[in-house]
Amino acid sequence: MANIQSAKKRIITSERRRKHNASCRSMIRTFIKKVHVAIATGDKIIALNAFSVMQPLVDRQASKGLIHKNKAARYKSNLISKIKLMPECKASNNRSSIESNLE
């Protein structure tokens, strides 16, 4: 345990930042999983919508230094390439069930 006041404060603030960063990393992973689920369902429109929600979040966290910019680029590149390989989908009747899986 630290004896100096500034060191005690650094312990508290670093713990607070660690929790916040863990929360942000978890949020990024959750949105990436939503894109993967949308790709697995086979609906290209929902996959593109999920990707468009995920992309600015990943970019924002990369610019803040939470994740490396190359890792953010790799996430986006891999997901968009999987989406582009998907066939164009027709209007699906079970859209509500797919959207409920994303939430």
Secondary structure, 3 states (H helix, E strand, C coil): CCCCHHHHHHHHHHHHHHHHHHHHHHHHHHHHHHHHHHHHHCCHHHHHHHHHHHHHHHHHHHHHCCCCHHHHHHHHHHHHHHHHHCCCCCCCCCHHHHHHHHC
